[in-house]
Amino acid sequence: MKTFCKFTSLTIFAMALQTICAAQSPTRPRDPSAAAAVRRSIALYFTTATPKPKPPDGDGFLQRWMLLEPIVKPNRTNTVFTGTYVRDAFSTQYFPDQFTVVPHNGDKVTVDGKELAWHAVDSTGFNVKLFRFAYGLNTPTYGVLFWAVTVVDSPREMKNVRLAVGSNSASMWWLNGEDVADLFDDRRMVMDDIVSKRLTLKKGPNTLRGAVINGPGLSDFCVRFIDANGSPVKDIRTSLE
């Protein structure tokens, strides 16, 4: 079992990587400000997604995602993420077409008067570290909602596959517009924590959409498809088109 573990141009990533190298260089003193910059750098956890379709990792986990900057939803104190609470939180319309849009990198939406951007990213790990995504962009990390979208390209129709999800904290997941996996209550991320009913991946593009709610702690998720025998599906590709 695995351990629990603004991108708008390559220039920003280059600057972030320079910051890391400068902070870690043995020829320079490691001052507190440099250390803080390293901790905040999203380049440690994400790279900019490329146009080339991306296969899952060696265990089938999907690493390419379009992530929306977090939506503030105060829920830090005495909030229980029951099914009713979470469904209500995710059924609220925060921005137009939130259950149908496949956004592009840099697209923006306005939520409660605040402009939020979508970011096309590849996670460097099997799990997508939403807390680090938000922290690295200097946006709110607690009491927030995250939205994630990816397009799963299947080389053929695949029947009897299941979506296996783990998340911290509660989350809901939709495949081609259908609610297929729900994780309620305040929970830690565990690989394959919830497995969906049997699904069909159609040949060609399939839109996978997720929403994750966070209270006072860390937040991340991991997602993969498994076949009828419980083995990871690896001959698919993710893209953002």
Secondary structure, 3 states (H helix, E strand, C coil): CCCCCCCCCHHHHHHHHHHHHHHHCCCCCCCHHHHHHHHHCHHHCEEECCCCCECCCCCCECCEEEEECCEECCCCCCCCCCHHHHHHHHHCCCCCCCCCCCCCCCCEEEECCEEEEEEEEEECCCCECHHHHHHHCCCCCCCEEEEEEEEEEECCCEEEEEEEEEEECCEEEEECCEEEEEECCCCCCCCCCEECCCEEECCEEEEEEEEEEECCCCCEEEEEEECCCCCECCCCEEECC
